Amino acid sequence: MMDDENNVVDAIDTIGETIFSKQWLIQRLIKLMKIVASETSNNVENADEDDVELCQDLGNHREIDEFIEQDLCILWDMSSNVDVQECLIEHKAEKLLSMAVLQTEKPRLAEICIGILANLCHNEQISNSILSEKEFCLNILSLLSSSDVPFLLQLIRLINTILHRNHRQFSEIILETNENLGTEKRLFQDLQFLFENCLNIDLLRALFHLVNDLLYLSPQIAKSWRDNGGLFDWIKTFCDACNLIIDDLEDDNDLDGEHLESDNHRYYHYFWFIVENLLDDCESIGVETETMRNIFPYIKKLFLKSLAIIHFETFNSLSSFSAACEVILKFKHQIDLRNELLDTDQTLIKIYGRFLRSREILPEKQSIDTATERSTQEIKINIEEFFNWWLEDRKDGKETSIIFPT
């Protein structure tokens, strides 16, 4: 009889189909609430005996109790479960987590809370709830000025998740407040500062992912970015950051091919897609030819440097090279690039040969992610145009073209 009663209690306490305990979860939310309250009041005189432990670190606002951190990390892991998400929604955990992110002075606590929020935003109800709080959305964008790398990684993950859930509404929040608060301009400034000053490869990758998605999912933001000016500074900044990623790829010779493919080539592609977006309609927005000439040496250096790491046996790597070719051709349409790539004859000949050998085994379509999907045919066209132009240049304008096998 006792066993039956215990089973009933266990069933009531269990979250959905999981083995997680509702009571345990609620207790951790209460602990988090007390931590946030203690920080905002900065007063433990009236704290009861159980709360003293939570508040004992108030003298050092940069750290949290080790055991509390462990519990919150467990909650963070749990929050990726759909049933746990529903339970957290039921107890309005997103409100508490949002408050903690904005008010705490503890970087680790902020990182954990925003990581949990990023997990919760995969739930449409939560993402819509957050999008309805425009002030909070603006506040999380302003947090890109943070200098804490682990926090920034989770913050960018949250922004990306919201952006993919409802990019139109999120873009409108950025754009409609631009005139009054300068939100969009501040966003550009924060991102540029991070790119210029970051040496952390993981953060650079996350930043490339975010900017790629912003430009791809919101043509309005892409246009505003181009209209905002400073094209030379932006592309130089992106080139420097992408060089760091390639250096990391070259230095880490122990990485297997799968890791290379899933990580570095993806972000290498983001770089070229971003530059392609920024150069879109550059004539119509009045980008001077001299500016394009000043930018090209940085593009050329990165293009040549990256040739050694391209693996044409993989679709994503080939897609990256295709995007790079398209960027080079954009420059060719505006400035004279004759003889610019003649010093790479042997390398490009090898690359062309590798491309011909690999193209027959490529799938019709495969995506690096939803924001960079291109068909194999699009890739072939870009590379074909690039090589035809390159051959014409090296043959001093003689009628020479590459015929792709059918």
C-alpha positions in Angstrom: 0.0 0.0 0.0 2.8 2.4 0.9 4.5 1.6 -2.4 1.4 2.5 -4.3 1.1 5.8 -2.5 4.8 6.6 -3.2 4.2 5.8 -6.9 1.3 8.2 -7.0 3.4 11.0 -5.3 6.2 10.3 -7.7 3.8 10.5 -10.7 2.4 13.8 -9.5 5.9 15.2 -8.9 7.3 14.0 -12.2 7.6 16.5 -15.1 5.7 15.1 -18.1 7.3 11.9 -19.4 10.7 12.7 -17.8 12.2 11.6 -14.5 12.7 15.2 -13.5 11.1 16.5 -10.3 8.7 19.5 -10.3 9.5 20.2 -6.7 13.3 20.2 -7.4 12.7 22.6 -10.3 10.5 25.0 -8.3 13.0 25.1 -5.4 15.8 26.1 -7.8 13.6 28.8 -9.3 12.9 30.1 -5.7 16.7 30.1 -5.0 17.3 32.1 -8.2 14.6 34.5 -7.2 16.2 35.1 -3.8 19.6 35.6 -5.4 18.2 38.3 -7.7 16.3 39.9 -4.9 19.4 39.9 -2.7 21.4 41.6 -5.4 18.8 44.3 -6.0 18.3 45.1 -2.4 21.9 44.5 -1.4 20.6 43.9 2.2 20.8 40.7 4.1 19.9 42.0 7.6 16.4 40.7 7.4 17.3 37.4 5.6 16.2 34.2 7.3 18.7 31.5 8.1 18.1 29.6 4.9 18.7 32.8 2.8 22.0 33.7 4.5 23.8 31.1 2.4 22.4 32.5 -0.7 23.4 36.0 0.2 26.8 35.3 1.7 28.6 36.2 -1.6 27.2 39.7 -1.8 30.6 41.0 -0.8 31.9 39.6 -4.1 29.3 40.4 -6.8 31.4 38.5 -9.5 30.8 35.0 -8.2 28.0 32.7 -7.1 28.0 29.8 -4.7 29.5 26.7 -6.2 26.5 24.4 -5.2 24.0 26.9 -6.5 25.9 27.1 -9.7 25.8 23.3 -10.1 22.1 23.3 -9.5 21.4 26.0 -12.1 23.6 24.2 -14.6 21.5 21.1 -14.1 18.4 23.3 -14.7 20.1 24.7 -17.8 20.6 21.1 -19.2 17.1 20.2 -18.3 15.6 23.3 -20.1 16.3 21.7 -23.5 13.6 19.2 -22.8 10.1 20.0 -24.1 8.3 18.9 -21.0 10.6 20.9 -18.8 10.1 23.9 -21.0 6.3 23.6 -20.5 6.8 23.4 -16.7 9.0 26.5 -16.8 6.4 28.3 -18.9 3.7 27.3 -16.4 5.7 29.0 -13.6 6.6 32.0 -15.8 10.3 31.3 -15.4 11.1 33.5 -18.5 10.2 36.6 -16.4 12.5 35.6 -13.6 15.3 34.7 -16.0 15.0 37.9 -17.9 15.1 39.9 -14.7 18.2 38.0 -13.6 20.0 38.6 -16.9 19.4 42.4 -16.8 20.0 42.9 -13.0 22.8 40.6 -11.9 26.4 41.6 -11.6 27.6 38.0 -11.7 28.7 37.1 -15.2 28.4 33.4 -14.6 24.8 33.7 -13.4 23.9 35.9 -16.3 25.5 33.4 -18.7 23.5 30.5 -17.2 20.2 32.4 -17.2 20.5 33.7 -20.8 21.5 30.1 -21.8 18.3 28.8 -20.3 16.3 31.6 -22.0 17.9 30.6 -25.4 16.7 27.0 -24.8 13.2 28.2 -23.9 13.0 30.4 -27.0 12.8 27.3 -29.1 9.3 27.2 -27.7 7.1 29.5 -29.9 5.1 30.7 -26.9 8.2 31.9 -25.1 9.8 33.5 -28.2 6.5 35.4 -28.9 6.4 36.5 -25.2 9.9 37.9 -25.4 9.2 39.6 -28.7 6.2 41.3 -27.1 8.6 42.9 -24.6 10.2 45.4 -26.8 12.2 47.0 -24.0 13.7 43.7 -23.1 14.6 43.0 -26.7 16.4 46.3 -26.9 18.1 45.6 -23.6 19.5 42.3 -24.7 20.8 43.9 -27.9 22.5 46.5 -25.8 24.2 43.7 -23.9 26.4 43.1 -26.9 28.6 45.7 -25.4 29.6 43.2 -22.7 33.2 42.0 -22.5 32.5 38.6 -21.0 33.0 36.0 -23.7 31.0 33.1 -22.3 28.0 35.4 -21.7 28.3 36.8 -25.2 28.2 33.3 -26.7 24.9 32.6 -25.0 23.6 36.1 -25.7 24.2 35.6 -29.5 22.6 32.2 -29.3 19.5 33.7 -27.8 19.4 36.5 -30.4 19.8 34.0 -33.2 17.0 31.8 -31.8 14.6 34.7 -31.6 15.7 36.0 -35.0 14.9 32.6 -36.6 11.6 32.3 -34.8 10.2 35.6 -36.1 12.8 37.6 -38.0 10.2 40.1 -39.3 9.0 41.2 -35.9 12.5 41.2 -34.4 13.8 43.3 -37.4 11.0 45.7 -36.9 11.9 46.2 -33.3 15.4 47.2 -34.4 14.4 49.3 -37.3 11.4 51.2 -35.9 13.4 52.5 -32.9 16.3 53.6 -35.0 15.2 57.2 -35.4 14.5 57.8 -31.7 17.0 55.7 -29.9 19.7 54.9 -32.4 19.3 51.2 -31.7 20.4 50.0 -35.1 23.4 52.3 -35.2 24.4 51.2 -31.7 24.0 47.5 -32.8 26.4 48.1 -35.7 28.9 49.8 -33.4 28.8 47.1 -30.8 29.3 44.4 -33.5 32.1 46.3 -35.1 33.9 46.8 -31.7 33.6 43.0 -31.0 35.0 42.0 -34.4 37.9 44.5 -34.1 38.9 43.5 -30.6 38.0 39.8 -30.3 40.7 37.1 -30.3 38.4 34.3 -29.3 37.7 32.0 -32.3 34.4 30.7 -30.9 33.1 34.2 -30.4 34.2 35.3 -33.9 32.4 32.3 -35.3 29.2 33.2 -33.4 29.5 36.8 -34.5 29.8 35.8 -38.2 26.8 33.5 -37.7 24.7 36.4 -36.2 25.7 39.0 -38.9 25.1 36.5 -41.7 21.6 35.7 -40.3 20.8 39.4 -39.8 21.7 40.3 -43.3 20.0 37.3 -44.9 16.8 37.2 -42.9 16.2 40.9 -43.0 16.8 42.7 -46.3 15.8 46.0 -44.5 18.7 45.6 -42.1 21.0 44.7 -44.9 20.0 47.8 -46.8 20.4 50.0 -43.7 23.8 48.5 -43.0 25.0 49.4 -46.6 23.4 52.9 -46.3 25.1 53.4 -43.0 28.4 53.9 -44.7 31.9 52.8 -43.6 32.0 50.0 -46.1 35.8 50.0 -46.2 36.1 49.7 -42.4 33.5 47.0 -42.2 35.0 44.8 -44.8 38.6 45.3 -43.5 37.3 44.3 -40.1 35.6 41.2 -41.4 38.7 40.2 -43.4 40.9 40.5 -40.2 38.5 38.4 -38.2 38.2 35.7 -40.9 42.0 35.6 -41.1 42.1 34.7 -37.5 39.7 31.8 -38.1 41.7 30.5 -41.0 44.9 30.8 -39.0 43.3 28.7 -36.3 42.3 26.2 -39.0 45.9 26.0 -40.3 47.4 25.7 -36.8 45.2 22.9 -35.7 46.5 20.1 -37.9 45.0 17.4 -35.6 41.4 18.2 -36.4 39.7 15.6 -38.5 37.9 16.4 -41.7 34.5 16.2 -40.2 35.4 18.9 -37.7 36.9 21.1 -40.3 33.8 20.8 -42.4 31.3 21.5 -39.7 33.1 24.4 -38.1 35.5 26.5 -40.0 34.2 26.1 -43.6 30.8 27.2 -42.4 32.1 30.4 -41.0 34.4 30.9 -44.0 31.2 30.8 -46.0 29.4 33.3 -43.7 32.3 35.7 -44.3 31.8 35.7 -48.1 28.1 35.8 -47.9 28.3 38.8 -45.6 30.7 40.6 -48.0 28.5 39.7 -50.9 25.5 41.2 -49.1 27.4 44.4 -48.2 28.5 44.8 -51.8 25.0 44.3 -53.2 24.0 47.3 -55.4 27.2 49.1 -54.4 27.0 51.2 -57.6 23.4 52.3 -56.8 24.3 53.4 -53.3 27.2 55.4 -54.5 30.2 53.4 -53.4 33.2 55.1 -55.1 35.5 53.1 -57.3 38.4 54.2 -55.2 36.8 52.7 -52.2 36.5 49.4 -54.0 40.1 49.6 -55.1 41.1 50.1 -51.5 39.0 47.2 -50.3 40.2 44.7 -52.9 43.7 44.0 -51.5 42.2 42.7 -48.3 39.7 40.5 -50.2 42.5 39.2 -52.5 44.8 38.3 -49.6 42.0 36.4 -47.8 40.9 34.7 -51.1 44.5 33.5 -51.9 45.2 32.5 -48.3 42.1 30.4 -48.1 42.7 28.4 -51.3 45.0 26.0 -49.4 42.2 24.9 -47.0 39.5 24.3 -49.5 38.3 20.7 -49.7 36.3 20.3 -52.9 35.2 16.8 -51.9 32.7 18.4 -49.5 29.6 20.4 -50.6 29.9 23.1 -47.9 33.6 23.8 -48.8 32.7 24.1 -52.5 29.8 26.4 -51.6 32.2 28.6 -49.7 34.5 28.9 -52.7 31.5 29.7 -54.9 30.5 32.6 -52.6 34.2 33.8 -52.7 34.1 33.7 -56.5 30.9 35.7 -56.6 32.5 38.4 -54.4 35.6 38.6 -56.7 33.3 39.0 -59.7 31.5 41.8 -58.0 34.8 43.7 -57.7 35.6 42.8 -61.3 32.4 44.5 -62.5 33.5 47.8 -60.8 37.3 48.0 -61.0 40.0 46.8 -63.3 41.3 43.4 -62.0 43.5 42.5 -65.0 46.6 40.6 -63.9 45.5 40.6 -60.2 45.4 36.8 -59.9 48.1 35.8 -62.4 50.4 34.9 -59.6 48.1 32.1 -58.6 48.0 30.2 -61.9 49.2 26.9 -60.6 47.0 27.0 -57.5 43.9 27.9 -59.4 44.6 25.2 -62.1 44.8 22.6 -59.3 41.6 23.9 -57.7 39.8 23.8 -61.1 40.9 20.2 -61.6 39.7 19.2 -58.1 36.4 20.9 -58.8 35.9 19.0 -62.0 36.6 15.7 -60.2 34.2 16.4 -57.3 31.3 18.1 -59.1 29.8 14.8 -60.3 29.4 13.4 -56.8 27.7 16.5 -55.3 24.1 16.4 -54.3 21.6 18.6 -56.0 21.1 20.7 -52.9 22.5 20.7 -49.4 22.5 23.5 -47.0 25.1 24.8 -44.5 22.1 26.1 -42.7 18.8 27.7 -43.6 20.4 31.1 -44.1 23.0 30.0 -46.7 21.3 27.4 -48.8 22.4 27.2 -52.4 21.7 24.7 -55.2 24.5 22.8 -56.8 23.6 24.5 -60.1 24.0 28.0 -58.6 27.4 27.0 -57.3 28.5 25.7 -60.7 27.4 28.9 -62.4 29.4 31.1 -60.0 32.5 29.0 -60.3 32.2 28.7 -64.1 31.9 32.4 -64.5 34.9 33.0 -62.3 37.2 30.5 -64.1 36.1 31.8 -67.5 37.0 35.4 -66.5 40.3 34.2 -64.9 41.3 32.3 -68.1 40.5 35.3 -70.3 42.7 37.5 -68.1 45.7 35.1 -68.1 45.4 34.7 -71.9 45.5 38.5 -72.4 41.9 38.6 -73.5 42.0 35.7 -76.0 38.9 33.8 -76.6 39.3 31.1 -73.9 36.6 29.4 -71.9 36.1 26.4 -69.7 33.6 23.9 -70.9 32.0 22.1 -68.0 31.1 18.4 -68.6 27.4 17.7 -68.8 
